[in-house]
Each structure stands twice: as structure tokens, then as C-alpha cells.
Amino acid sequence: MSEGNWYLQQIDPDSTGGFPCDNCGKIYKHRGNMRRHMVYECGKQARFQCSFCDRKFHQQSNLKRHFENKHAMLPKFSKSITVYRTRTIS
């Protein structure tokens, strides 16, 4: 599995009851995770950008985790830290 996709499980949906994404075929153990993927991630541009290294994320919680792990020498992530959403191109 590629880096960043560690949470995906390569399982056979017929034998284990996994939930595949109708768009890209990724398989999730839990239906809620698959639905979140379809709503916020699959085929969509990342909406949240780190203001320190320009890395982009689909979910704000992933930006928060990145910020706390990669930029630990900076103040803790808080509501006072500006979170940038990237512009959606229509």
C-alpha cells in the first residue's frame, strides 16, 4: 500500500463484507469510512492546506494531525491558527 493509504484494507468484499467505493474501488471495513471517503475525498481536490509547508489534505482533522506531528516546534494547533481552504475550480 502506498504511504497515506495505510488505513485501507485490501479485503475481498464478497468474503468479508467490506464496502467498496463505487468510483475508485477502494475497500473499507466500515460503511461510514467508505461514505466519508466518497463525500470528502474520492475524485475531489484537497481543501485544507498547511500554512507552513503547503501540503494539502481532504479533511481538517488530517491537517491538524500533520501540523502537530510535523511542525511540533510551532505552537499547538488551535482555532487561532489560520486554516486555509484551497479554491475549488469549477
Secondary structure, DSSP 8 states (H G I E B T S, - for coil): --TT-TT-----HHHH--EE-TTT--EESSHHHHHHIIIIITT----EE-TTT--EESSHHHHHHHHHHH-TTS----TTS--EE-----
